[in-house]
């Protein structure tokens, strides 16, 4: 009788058990690991994992670029799971909506990362497959202040591969650029760095050492070639798993890569946030990620100039020097157009108080010679960068440099304004509509004054002694023409999108 009663009670309990208990006994159909075998290279989704904790769903999407990306706001309706993920590069749309739909025993995943639409089909995965695709995160060190490295007393000058070649760069081209710097006289004008941007990387060997790809058969030999011509070699990496062009970054291998670069004889590192944007999304983590490489470079005991490329986020100029930086980008990538160059040069070139000997605001590379602007606009480009005490890193195929572009780039008087040892970044002292007057004190007691016309028609701009911070002017010299003007000269005709650069006393 007692056993019959117990059986009856068990039946009643099962029939009327709370829904939450029943849900625990039957995991959600999405729970588990889903494997994606044919993922496109970007963002490289390899796995989706979903957990079911008493009906509460959570999960991650694992990618080659950004590691394990956590889901937020997870909801299921029928055979469709919807969730959001943080949008790494659009403050106006801080999240992106993703969906995963069950279909034929598999799952169809759809979403967007940054500006790229992503859609692919996945299958159920085994525990072994999930373990093999699990992303292992690394921990950042606490940041400390690094003493100045003594480099870049004036803004760095040289050439970089990206604007002309993107990631289609090779050993022979780099050697040709080094040869041109010497034969053209640009080396003697101050352009010393030959910088390989993204695209040189191969794969890591069994010990994790990053190897160059087949286009760069011997990095040490290339560095020796560049050094033999009185030049210095620069290279590029990212603190993320992938660089901007999809090559291996330094994530998890920071100290190892710093030793590799030093062993090759590298003199300059551009360190680009790129896929690290997902991992390092606030001031503290971005700062610490740059400190990590800065400290690793110091540990090599080789003088390596350190360029921070994080697009001006989190007021990098306030802390860039403390993590070992010699220059830091103030903006996103420049393009070879008047509108983009002017927007960056006039409005996004960093605060003057952040710049000085050993540490510079970097409004990005020079576009002079790439063909997208007129000569007048390129002279304004050079004038703006010189007045801003900005790094002068050419970005054209040097072998195709026209005499006109070469004359702009090699004007010693204009270069001297940029390279002035005081290291003061010039700024606008007067604005009137589309006209701007900039001033930059120089070490010899003179002042560089630039008259800019941002408008689409020629205009007359008046020079006043107060623009130079002086009660009167005793001499005026036009640095582009090399001609002196009367000290009583007050009006200058400036062409559309043009500039006049004066040295006054």
ZASE-192240 format. One record per residue (C-alpha): residue in one letter; z, y, x. Coordinates in steps of 0.1 Angstrom, whole numbers, plus 5000, padded with zeros to 4 digits. Each point is the difference from the previous one (the first is absolute). Layout:
! ZASE-192240
aZYX...
***
This chain:
! ZASE-192240
x500050005000x501050245028x496749935019x498050074968x501850334995x499350115036x496349914997x499850204968x501650315016x497649985029x497150004976x501350304982x500750195033x496449945012x498550104967x501950334999x500250085038x499550375008x496450105009x501150115035x501249655008x496849844988x498050255021x501849905031x499149644993x496350094998x498950245027x497350264992x496449895005x499550275026x503049885021x499249875034x497550075028x496350084995x497649975029x496950215005x497549845023x497150244999x501750335003x497850295012x501150165033x501650304982x502849984989x499949635009x502049864971x501149655010x502749904976x501950104968x503549884994x501850034967x503749914993x501649944966x503750074999x501049924964x497050164986x500050305024x496849995020x499650155035x497749945029x497850115029x496450025009x499549925037x497150175019x498749995036x500350385001x503350084984x502149695001x501949894969x499650284973x502749984973x499150024964x501750254977x500150034962x499049634995x499049914964x498449694985x497950014968x498349674992x498149875029x500150345019x502650125024x499950385007x501950195027x499850315021x500050055038x500550325020x496950195008x500250095036x497750305003x499950194967x502950214990x498450084967x499849634991x503149855017x499549664984x497149764992x499949754972x499149645008x499549704978x500049635005x498449784973x500349624996x496749834997x499049645004x503149905020x499550295024x500750375000x497750305000x501650305018x498850354996x501250345013x499550295023x501450095034x499450365011x496450064988x498849645002x499649784969x501249645007x499149694978x500149635009x500949654988x502949805013x501449654996x503449835000x501549975035x502249755016x503350085017x498449945033x497250244993x502450264988x502149975032x496950035021x499050334983x503450154998x500150345017x502950045025x501250365001x501450165031x502950245003x499750355014x502450135027x502250294994x498450325015x501450195029x498750325016x497649935029x499950255028x496650175005x497649805021x498650305019x496449954988x497750244981x501350335013x496950144984x498149854970x498249675010x496250035004x497549725000x497849784978x500749754973x497749744986x500750004962x498050294986x496749895015x500549625002x502849904976x500949645010x496549935014x501150075036x499649805032x500650005037x496650135010x500250304976x503450095013x498749995036x497150214990x502350264985x502050015032x496950055020x498850294978x503450185003x499450015037x496350085001x500250274973x502950195016x502249934971x502549825021x500450305023x500350224969x503249804991x498849704979x501849715017x500949744974x497549734989x501549864969x499049674983x501050034964x500049714975x497849695005x500849875035x502549734988x499449635000x502649734992x503449915014x500349715024x502549724996x502750225016x499250294976x498350215027x497350214983x496549955015x497150244999x496949884980x496849885016x498750365001x502750075026x499949725025x502550155025x502250294990x501650035035x496650035016x499050264974x503250205008x499249985037x496550134994x501350304980x502750075025x497549995029x498250304984x503150214999x500649934963x502649834979x499749724974x501450014965x500449724974x501049964964x502349784979x502150004968x503549914991x498849804971x498549655000x496550154998x498450315014x497950234977x496949805007x501749674995x500749895036x503349865011x502850265001x503250005021x502449884971x502449755015x498550055035x500950365009x501749955034x497549735009x497050234992x501650295020x500249775030x496449884995x498750364998x502050105031x498749705019x496450094993x500650355013x499950194967x501050375002x500050104963x501049824967x499050124965x502449824976x498750014965x502249934969x497249824980x501349684985x503450105011x500050234971x501349724977x502949915023x500950355011x499950224970x502750265006x501050245028x502749775015x497849695003x496950195011x502150175027x501549675012x496749835001x498650275023x503249995021x499649625004x496750055018x501150315018x502949815015x497849715008x497650235019x502850155020x501249655009x496749935017x500750285025x496450114998x499150354990x498349954967x499350304978x501249924964x498050124970x501649964966x497549964971x501850004967x498050294984x502750265000x502549824977x503750064999x499850325022x499149795031x500050325021x503850024995x500749665016x496849895018x501250115034x503349814996x498249664997x498050075031x497050164984x497750245019x497950094970x500049924963x497350024973x500650274975x497649884974x497649724989x496749935017x497650285007x496449984989x496950185014x499850264972x500950374999x502249964970x502149725015x500350155034x501050344986x502549854977x501749825029x499650275026x501250294979x502549844977x501249665014x500450055038x503849975001x502850255004x499850215032x503749945008x499349635003x497650045029x500650065037x499549865035x500249624997x499849984962x497150124978x498950034964x496749794997x497650114972x497749715011x497049965022x497150245006x496849954980x497950235021x496749835008x500049754971x497450214981x501850074967x500650375006x498150305013x500650145035x501850304985x502449764982x500549795031x501050315020x502550074973x501249645003x500650055037x501650344995x502449874974x501149705022x500350225031x502150264981x502249714986x500749865034x498649684986x498949695020x496350025008x498649654995x496349994996x498649754975x496250005004x497749765018x500150195033x496649885010x498550194970x501850335007x497650294995x500150295025x501350224972x502949764993x500749965037x500350375005x502550024972x502149725013x499950115037x500850374996x502750045026x501450334985x500549844966x501449685015x502550225020x501450144967x500749644988x501449905033x502250305007x503249895017x502250194976x499049754973x500450244971x498149904969x498250304985x500350094964x498650244974x501550355002x497850144973x497949874971x497750204977x498049794976x497849775020x500850185033x502849895023x501350155033x501949765023x502150085031x501149795029x502050145030x498949885034x501849945033x498350285019x501350264975x496850034981x499549894964x497349794984x498950144967x497649824977x498150154971x499049744974x497650034971x500649724975x497550154976x496449924993x498650345010x500450215031x502950255000x501450275022x503549935013x502150285015x502149945031x503350185003x502350025030x502849874978x498149684995x500949935036x503550134996x499250305023x500250384994x496550045015x497249805017x498650075034x497449735003x498149764977x497949715011x497949774977x500649655013x496949854984x497650255014x501950085031x499450374994x502650285000x500350254971x501450355000x503750014995x499450234971x497849744982x501549934966x497349834979x498249675006x497349844979x500949644995x497449764986x500649774970x502349725010x500150175034x502650135025x500550245028x502549915028x501450295020x502350035030x501850334998x502450205021
***
